Amino acid sequence: MPVPTLPPPSPSTLLATNVRAVEDRIAAAARRAGREPAAVRLVAVTKSVPAAVTAELVHLGVVDLGENRSDVLAAKAADLRALGLAPRWHFVGHLQRNKAREVAQFATLVHSVDSERLLETLDRLAGEIGRELEVLAQVKLTDEPSKSGLDPRDLAAFLARGRAARHVRVVGLMAMGPLVEDDGDRSDRARAVFRRAASLAREHRESFARAPELSIGMSDDFDIAVEEGATLVRVGSRLYAGLPSGGSSA
């Protein structure tokens, strides 16, 4: 007699399971570090999933969403607004100054401000739009040419410019972990980068508008980031594993 097989879980069930698993890992990492799990926010990177999945995340209680393209951010913000949903949008990708207007209009927090010129552009655009915008200073803590960010030696000058801005507040730092193939080596190198980012945040604490945010960690290393002080982790592919639409590479 053939053994009956259960139908595969629905996409919404898979997504809910994946969200719970990531949130549980964040909480466990926070407790290992003697931190409160509530001190860490999950930013679901939605750059390669459709608006329907993005909306489902909000229904599951994930209200911090990250996009890395200005046009996609604007489109998804409109789609979700039409559904009566108002998540907190984070811009997490490299931002060119000529693409900054949509980001200034829709983002709650821009993670990737890597130059004084971009900071000044966002300050001007936020003023023209009539809103206040929070940003993070992206610092480059690896020698990989594919990554952008401020040299840590230039951070003090950048933060001084931020204090003079009228419509933008610099509220913390963002850093990218290293690209490493070997899992063991990745853990050690990621921890060193994240520890350095946390040290910089503490060193410049008085320059931020409040207790500094620290955006570090992605799908492959967010546990380590939480242990080293992350307040924001940018997770994509872990949330979408098994979904027919595929997932983000974050």
Order of alpha helices (4+ residues) and beta strands (2+ residues): alpha-beta-alpha-beta-alpha-beta-alpha-beta-alpha-beta-alpha-beta-alpha-beta-alpha-beta-alpha
